[in-house]
């Protein structure tokens, strides 16, 4: 079945005016690149907003293929999106986002909501576990559509590296700020249920801070050493939470691990990255003369950042040698499946197991969110630059992130 028959029949199911609606379908085909604008069959202007097209295509959601390339999503009338170089046919309840060619075999997926709801609520037991332990596995809370978006977004980012794509060995790739260049991962941040999930666990309004993408190649999976996250960023506060989502099955022997309760130790540990001032005289001078009124890493760092652009703050204590005395700590971790979300506190000590073989890669998207008490902190040992839009505001230590709503808009609050 061709594009014209596909769209025309779909639309005809919901309207008695098959002739007119078939012409509208031709219009969709033209915008999708299947018909030339001069085609005499086109009767309706390409940009006309037509309710019947969006409504009629919704039933085709059940026929969605496994790859997400086109999405039908409801939007409130007051927040109609503006997609650059995409087909937009909208009415106050729906729009079609089209990012490629629309065929009979094309993926059409219905995603429920501007900020979609999770498949279930975060339970009271899960909220309690997060507060007590610092990490919790939330089983079966994301729908397959969102997992497909995570998978495709990570794959797209991996295929097109930028200056924030750090290769930590052949087997491990870490991307900083991938949502800033991936429309799919941006949907995870802006439209998915993740904001509600993290806000529910924190019992706090939340703002998105930044994200990372992880790719470990199939074969022998490399381990990740024990570390703490918040020492890498210019933020401070107790309400810092990360949502870790993998589109792959992750067995326990390559899973994240956490030292239970270490988020409550009130210790900021030394980062593992950065130039070592104990070995590098220039780095020592930079650390000793770190500016008090501006970040250690300026906006210019965006041109050629690496994990060694910053200076390691050796005044902070070393991360304990957890592996040599595992029996002295209560270590938790879980196997996970697509649809699960692992939440963990920004201050918790964590690592990832490895040195075992997997038949598939281990991919993950990790987004960092800030609750109501998180403030800017100018760290002398900053390792990851600030979000690019923040530099223009010249933030000062102690300022709440809510002072910068254009950079960190409120993503979810308990009243939503």
Protein Blocks (a to p, Z undefined) as FASTA:
>chain_A
ZZklmmmmmmmmmocblmlmmmmmmmmmmmnopacfklmkbmbdfklccfklmmmmmmmm
mmpcfbdfbdcddddfklcccdehiacdddfkbccddfbdcdfkbccdddedjbacdfbd
cdfklmmmmmmnopacdehkbcfklmmmmmmmmmmmmmmccfklccebjkbccdehklmm
pmklmmmmmmmmklmmmmmmnopacddfbdcdddddehjddddddddfklmpccedjkbc
cddddfbdcdfklcccddehklmnopacddfedcdfklmmklmmmmmmgcfkbcfbdfkl
mmmgcfklpccdfkbccdddfklmmmlpccddddddehiacdddfkbccdddehiacfbd
cdddddddddfklccdddfklfbdcdfklmmnopaehiafklmmmlmccfbdfkZZ
